[in-house]
């Protein structure tokens, strides 16, 4: 079985929090919601044009995110969501709604010890690399970096100034592009080599 297979959580999920609040108790510490969304996208979304760029219906994204957060580890099946862009929207909105971005505010050696953030980042990088390799999605590394830069990297503080936001945006994209340029074996080292459907 995949080491990132959805598992029941050790506690109920809050409405908001840091990534570790949603992570399972044992490694890899990737939240079940992230695993289920990524699995669904890879199962039926890699032939969709504009994956993660084309928005899903906002009301459905909010509704499904709320349902998934209420469910905790016993998540409802996302196969019943007709529009894969809604599933993409749920994943992006979940990551955007964290109190701290995946790459935490105080990016320093402590990030390397932030196991839930590290494992989830590795899992997402492997997923985004698979998306970028799908010719049907038409989402190359640059497009994915633009979409996920602000969400994954965030800012140096919880309340950035408008100037900081303007200055950070191009840097955020560059950071994600650089992360996506790392070899897949680097990312596999964090989530395990047994995970199915990894980038070749």
N, C-alpha and C positions, 0 to 999 in steps of 0.2 A: 504493500500500500504506500501511497504517497505520504511523505512526512508532513505535507501541508494539507492533508485531508481535513475537512471540517470536523471539529471536535466540540463537544459541549463545553461551555465556558465554566470557569470556576466560580463565577458570580454573575449576577444580572448586569446588563450593560446600562451605563448611564446615558442620558440624552446627549451629553457632550463630555469631553475629557481629553486626556493625552492618549497617545496610541497604546501605551501599556495598560490602560484601563479596559481595553477591548481584547487584549492578547490572551491566548490560552496559557495555562500554567506551565507547559513544557515546550521546549524548542522543537521546531522553529516557531518563534513567537509572532506569527502572522495572524491577525484577527480573522475569525471565521467569515465575517462579512466580506473581507477583501478576497479571501480564497474563493468564496462562492461566486462573487461577481466576476473575478478573473476567469474562473472555470467556465462560467456561462458564456462570457465573451469569446473565449477561445473555442468553445464547442460550436457556436453558431454565428460568430460575428466576424471572423477573419476574412470573409468575402464581402463585407460591407465597406463601401466607399466612405471616407471621412470619419472612421471610427475615432471616437473621443472628440472630434472637432464638431460634428453635426450634433446639435443638442436634442435630447429627448424631451418629451412634453413635461414642462416644469411641474405641473400638478402631479403627474404620475411619478416623477422622480421623488418629490417630497413624500408622497403617499407610501411608496415602496421603501424609502429610507426609514420612515417612521415604523413601518411594519417590521422591518428587519431589526431595528434597534429594540423594539418591544419584545421580539422573539428571543433575544439573546442567542444562545447556541443552537436552538431548534429552529433554524431559519426556514421560512416557507420557500418552496421551489421557485427559482427564478425562470424556469422553463415556461411558466404561464405568462410571463411578460412578453407581449407580442413584439414590441419594438426594442431591439438590442441597444439602441441609443439611450433608452431609459436606464438599462442596467449600467451602461457606461456613466451616465449622469449620476446614478446612485453612488458609484465608486468615487467619482470626482467630488461629489458633494460631501461624502463621508470624510474624505481626506482634507477637503477645504474647511470642514467644520471642526477639525481637531483644535484644541486650545493651543497647541504648538505644531508647527509643520513637521513633516517627517524628518527633515534635516533640522534639528532643534535650534532654538534661538541662540543658544550658547555653543555654537559649533566649535568644539575643541576636542582634545583627547577623550573627554567624557562621552562623546558621541559613539566612540568605538565600544564603550561599555553599555550603551543603551541598546540592549539586545533586541527588544521589540522593534525599535525603529530600524536597526540594522537589518534584521531578518525580513521585515516587510519591504524595505527599500530593495533588497536583493530580489525578493519575489516579484515585485513590480518591475524592476529593471529587466528581468528575464521575460516577463509578459510583454512589456513594451518592445523588446527586441523581436519577439515573435510577431507582434502587430506590424512592426516596421518591415519585416520580411515578407509580409503578405501583399502581393501586387494588387489585390482587389481593394484593400483598404485605402491605398494611396495616401498613407500616413508614414512618411519617412522620419528619420531621427530628428530632423530640424522641425517638422510639424509637431511631432510629439513633444519635443523640448519646449516649444512655444505654449502648448496646451498645459503641460504638467510643470513647467518651471515655477510659476507663481504658487502652485498648490503644494509642491514637494519641498521647495527650498524656502519659500516665505521670505520674511524680512528679519532684520537684526533685533526687532522688538515687537511686542504685541500690538502697539499702536504707532505704526510708522507715519511720518509726515508725508504730505503729497510729493515733496521733493525726493524723499527716500524711495517712495514707490516708483517714481519715474526713473531714478537712477538704478534701482534694483532690478527692474524688469529685464533688461538685456542680460544682466549678470545671471539671473535665475535660469534663463534659457541656456546660457553657456554652461552652467554647472550641470544641468540635466543632460545636455549633449555630451559633455565629457564623461559623465557617469555611464551613458549608453555606449561610449566608445571603449569601455573596459571589456576585456575578454569575458565571454560567458562563464568560463571556468572559475573566474574570480567570484562571480555572483553565486554560482552553484556551491561554492565552498561554504556559504552561509546557510543555504536552505537544504542542502543534501543532494547527492547525486542520484537518488532513487526517484526523485520527482519525475512524473511522466510528462511528455510533450515539451521537453526543454529544447531550446534553440540548438540546432545541430552544430 
